[in-house]
Amino acid sequence: MPDQRYDALLFLSFGGPETHGDVIPFLENVLRGRNVPRERMLEVAEHYYHFDGKSPINDQCREMIAELKEEFGANGVNLPIYWGNRNWHPMVNDTVRQMVDDGVKRALVYVTSAFSSYSGCRQYREDMAAAIESVQGALELEKIPSYFDHPGFISTMVERVEEGLAALPGAGVVYTAHSIPVSMAATSPYVGQLTYAAGKVNEALGLGEVKLLYQSRSGPPTQPWLEPDICDYIRSTEAKKLIVVPIGFLSDHMEVMYDLDTEAAEAAAERGIEFFRAKTVGVHPHFVRAVREMVQDALANGITPICKVDCCQPARRPGGPPQLVRPA
């Protein structure tokens, strides 16, 4: 291994099914230990069946890893990249076991989530701890902190919004992110980070006040979640043209393709609203470079933990146990 602070990068993501037969086992992984009615799980499964059971997220991870390898090679970053997922193959425990077999002792971890919440940060750290325990602590893992404010992320989103404005001049611009329970939002900087990032994009483009919406709610009706919902907004807005910017997501995966490209687009069509969904950062060169810069900074300076001990706790229902979030 190279003589440096870390000897590998773990690319850690959510995972998704790749065939029709994967869908139910995948959702059972996501919902394990949760009191979610099977009827609701089958309802969500239909979102995947709408696309023949294949989520695009794994292919998007493969594409990003390929771009990072090229970016690393062009900039002298001598670091092998391993890939593990939380909920579908390659599973993170299997990946960590492979890393140990390969002699990795200390690895940097890049998570495909730019914003801090339980499901976007702490739960990944819990996954890392469980993976280390599965190999009896033979490996150290250190997570790159949330990067919602990295200039490369912001500049990429500026270009994505510019693309929308070029395609739909004069349209209103709204931002959207995954909704989470209000009790979860109260223990994390999630809303503030989203507002900051969207504000920086608007500032760069002279767009004024941020309009932040939410999508992909999955909790019971009795539990308060962040609002307003994107489809509710579309059904009530007076706007005739609308650019929806999924700033809370890094790739055009299922929640973008179904919840925005299908449901939100249909809601807009019903009201005669011209609709444009901006791209996520994906593998835009600015963003690929940003990840490489974060890795190089960690190689040079190490990781300075920024999370408070009690930060980003799971959601709680009044009088009940913690409730975890899953994607729609």
C-alpha positions in Angstrom: 0.0 0.0 0.0 1.2 3.6 -0.6 2.8 5.4 2.3 0.0 7.9 3.1 -2.7 8.6 5.7 -5.3 6.3 4.1 -4.7 3.3 1.9 -8.2 3.0 0.2 -11.4 4.9 -0.5 -14.7 3.2 0.3 -17.5 4.5 -2.0 -20.6 4.0 0.2 -24.1 4.3 -1.2 -27.7 3.3 -0.7 -28.1 0.6 -3.3 -31.0 -0.5 -5.4 -32.5 -3.5 -7.2 -31.3 -4.4 -10.6 -34.0 -6.9 -11.7 -37.7 -7.5 -11.1 -36.9 -10.3 -8.7 -34.6 -8.0 -6.6 -37.3 -5.5 -5.7 -39.0 -7.3 -2.8 -35.8 -8.5 -1.2 -34.3 -5.0 -1.5 -37.3 -3.4 0.1 -37.2 -6.0 2.9 -33.6 -5.0 3.5 -34.6 -1.3 3.7 -37.5 -2.0 6.0 -35.9 -4.6 8.2 -36.9 -3.9 11.9 -39.5 -1.4 10.9 -43.2 -1.7 11.6 -44.3 -0.9 8.0 -47.4 -2.6 6.6 -46.7 -5.1 3.7 -49.3 -3.3 1.7 -47.2 -0.1 1.8 -44.1 -2.0 0.8 -45.9 -3.5 -2.2 -47.1 0.0 -3.2 -43.6 1.2 -3.2 -42.5 -1.9 -5.2 -44.8 -0.7 -8.0 -42.6 2.4 -8.4 -39.7 0.0 -9.3 -41.8 -2.3 -11.4 -42.8 0.9 -13.5 -39.1 0.7 -14.6 -39.0 -3.1 -15.0 -37.6 -3.5 -11.4 -34.3 -1.8 -12.1 -33.2 1.2 -10.1 -30.7 3.3 -11.9 -28.7 4.0 -8.8 -26.2 1.2 -9.1 -25.3 2.0 -12.7 -24.9 5.7 -11.6 -22.5 4.6 -8.8 -20.5 2.5 -11.4 -20.3 5.6 -13.6 -19.2 7.9 -10.8 -16.5 5.4 -9.6 -15.2 5.1 -13.2 -15.0 8.9 -13.4 -13.3 9.2 -10.0 -10.7 6.6 -11.0 -9.9 8.6 -14.1 -9.8 11.8 -12.1 -7.5 10.2 -9.5 -5.2 8.9 -12.1 -4.9 12.3 -13.8 -4.1 14.1 -10.5 -1.7 11.7 -8.8 -4.2 10.3 -6.2 -2.9 6.8 -5.6 -5.9 5.3 -3.9 -7.9 2.1 -4.8 -11.7 2.5 -4.7 -14.0 -0.1 -3.2 -17.8 0.1 -3.5 -20.3 -1.0 -0.9 -24.1 -0.3 -0.4 -26.4 -0.2 2.6 -29.3 -2.1 1.1 -28.2 -4.1 -2.0 -25.3 -5.7 -3.6 -22.4 -5.1 -3.2 -23.3 -5.0 0.5 -21.0 -2.9 2.6 -20.1 -5.7 5.0 -19.0 -7.9 2.1 -16.9 -5.0 0.7 -15.2 -4.3 4.1 -14.4 -8.0 4.4 -12.8 -7.8 0.9 -10.8 -4.7 1.9 -9.5 -6.5 5.0 -8.5 -9.5 2.9 -6.7 -7.2 0.5 -4.7 -5.7 3.4 -6.4 -2.4 3.8 -5.9 -1.0 7.3 -7.3 2.5 7.2 -9.8 3.8 4.6 -11.5 7.1 3.8 -15.2 6.9 3.2 -17.2 8.9 0.6 -20.9 8.7 1.1 -23.4 9.6 -1.7 -25.2 12.1 0.5 -24.3 15.8 0.6 -26.6 16.8 3.5 -26.7 15.9 7.2 -29.7 14.0 8.7 -30.1 10.6 10.4 -30.6 8.8 7.1 -28.1 10.9 5.2 -25.2 10.8 7.7 -25.5 9.1 11.0 -27.1 5.9 9.6 -24.2 5.5 7.2 -21.8 5.9 10.2 -23.7 3.2 12.0 -23.4 1.0 8.9 -19.6 1.6 8.9 -19.4 0.6 12.6 -21.4 -2.6 12.0 -19.2 -3.5 9.0 -16.1 -3.0 11.1 -17.6 -5.2 13.9 -18.3 -7.9 11.3 -14.6 -8.2 10.6 -13.7 -7.8 14.3 -12.3 -4.3 14.1 -9.5 -5.0 11.7 -10.1 -1.9 9.7 -10.4 1.9 10.4 -13.0 3.9 8.4 -13.2 7.7 8.4 -16.1 9.4 6.7 -15.7 12.6 4.7 -18.0 15.2 6.3 -21.2 16.4 4.5 -20.2 18.6 1.5 -23.4 20.6 0.8 -21.3 23.8 0.8 -18.4 22.6 -1.4 -17.8 25.1 -4.2 -17.8 22.3 -6.7 -21.2 21.1 -5.6 -22.6 24.6 -5.7 -21.1 25.5 -9.1 -22.5 22.3 -10.6 -26.0 23.1 -9.3 -25.6 26.6 -10.8 -25.0 25.1 -14.2 -28.0 22.7 -13.8 -30.3 25.6 -13.0 -28.8 27.6 -15.9 -29.7 24.7 -18.2 -33.3 24.9 -17.0 -33.5 28.6 -17.5 -32.2 28.3 -21.0 -34.8 25.6 -21.8 -37.7 27.4 -20.1 -36.9 31.2 -19.9 -38.9 33.1 -17.3 -39.8 30.1 -15.3 -40.1 30.0 -11.6 -37.3 28.0 -9.9 -38.0 25.7 -6.9 -35.8 23.3 -5.0 -36.7 19.9 -3.7 -35.2 17.4 -1.3 -36.3 14.2 0.4 -38.8 15.0 3.2 -38.0 13.7 6.6 -39.9 13.6 9.9 -40.0 16.9 11.7 -38.6 15.3 14.8 -35.6 14.1 12.7 -35.1 17.5 11.2 -35.1 19.1 14.7 -31.9 17.1 15.6 -30.0 17.8 12.4 -28.8 20.8 10.3 -30.7 19.3 7.3 -33.0 22.2 6.5 -30.4 24.8 7.1 -27.9 23.1 4.8 -30.5 22.8 2.0 -31.5 26.4 2.4 -27.8 27.5 2.4 -26.9 25.5 -0.8 -30.0 26.7 -2.7 -29.4 30.2 -1.5 -25.9 30.1 -2.9 -27.2 28.9 -6.3 -29.9 31.7 -6.4 -27.3 34.3 -5.4 -25.0 33.3 -8.3 -27.9 33.6 -10.7 -29.7 36.6 -9.2 -32.9 34.6 -8.5 -33.8 36.1 -5.1 -35.5 34.2 -2.3 -35.3 30.4 -2.1 -38.4 28.2 -2.5 -37.6 24.9 -0.8 -40.1 22.0 -1.2 -40.0 18.3 -0.2 -40.8 15.0 -1.8 -40.9 11.2 -1.3 -42.6 11.2 2.1 -43.0 7.7 3.4 -44.3 8.0 7.0 -47.8 7.5 8.5 -50.2 10.4 8.0 -50.2 11.0 11.8 -46.5 11.8 11.9 -45.5 15.4 10.9 -43.0 15.5 8.0 -41.3 18.4 6.3 -43.6 20.3 4.0 -44.7 21.7 1.5 -44.8 18.7 -0.7 -43.8 19.3 -4.4 -47.0 17.9 -5.8 -49.1 19.9 -3.4 -47.2 23.0 -4.4 -47.7 22.3 -8.1 -51.5 21.8 -7.6 -51.8 25.2 -5.9 -49.2 27.5 -7.6 -50.2 30.2 -10.0 -46.9 29.7 -11.9 -47.2 28.9 -15.6 -43.6 27.7 -16.0 -41.7 25.8 -13.4 -38.1 24.5 -13.1 -37.8 21.9 -10.3 -34.3 21.5 -9.0 -33.6 18.2 -7.0 -30.8 19.8 -5.0 -31.1 17.2 -2.2 -30.1 14.3 -4.5 -26.8 13.5 -6.2 -28.0 11.3 -9.0 -31.1 10.8 -11.1 -32.2 7.7 -9.2 -35.7 6.3 -8.5 -37.0 9.1 -6.3 -36.1 11.6 -9.0 -37.3 9.5 -11.9 -40.6 8.5 -10.3 -41.5 11.2 -7.8 -40.5 14.1 -10.1 -40.3 12.9 -13.7 -43.5 10.9 -13.3 -45.7 12.2 -10.5 -44.7 15.8 -10.4 -44.6 16.1 -14.2 -48.1 14.6 -14.4 -49.4 17.0 -11.7 -47.9 19.9 -13.7 -49.4 18.7 -17.0 -52.9 18.4 -15.4 -52.7 22.2 -14.6 -51.1 23.2 -17.9 -47.8 24.2 -16.3 -44.7 24.0 -18.4 -42.4 21.8 -16.4 -38.6 21.3 -16.5 -36.8 19.0 -14.1 -33.1 20.1 -13.7 -30.4 17.4 -13.6 -28.7 16.4 -10.4 -25.0 16.9 -10.1 -24.4 13.3 -11.4 -20.9 13.0 -12.9 -20.6 16.6 -13.9 -16.8 17.4 -14.2 -17.1 20.1 -11.5 -18.5 17.6 -9.1 -16.1 14.8 -9.9 -13.3 17.3 -9.3 -14.9 18.3 -6.0 -14.9 14.8 -4.7 -11.3 14.3 -5.7 -10.4 17.6 -3.9 -12.2 16.4 -0.8 -10.2 13.1 -0.9 -6.9 15.0 -1.5 -7.6 17.3 1.5 -8.2 14.3 3.7 -5.1 12.6 2.5 -3.1 15.7 3.4 -4.8 16.8 6.5 -6.9 14.0 7.8 -10.6 14.3 8.8 -11.8 16.7 11.4 -15.1 15.4 12.8 -17.8 18.0 12.6 -20.8 16.0 14.0 -21.9 16.5 17.6 -22.3 13.4 19.7 -26.1 13.7 19.7 -26.5 15.1 16.1 -28.9 13.6 13.5 -30.9 11.3 15.8 -33.6 9.0 14.4 -37.1 10.4 14.2 -39.4 9.7 17.1 -43.2 9.5 17.2 -44.7 11.0 20.3 -44.4 8.4 23.0 -42.9 5.8 20.6 -39.6 4.4 19.6 -37.3 5.9 17.0 -38.6 5.7 13.4 -36.3 5.4 10.4 -36.7 6.9 7.0 -36.7 4.9 3.8 -36.8 6.1 0.2 -40.1 6.0 -1.8 
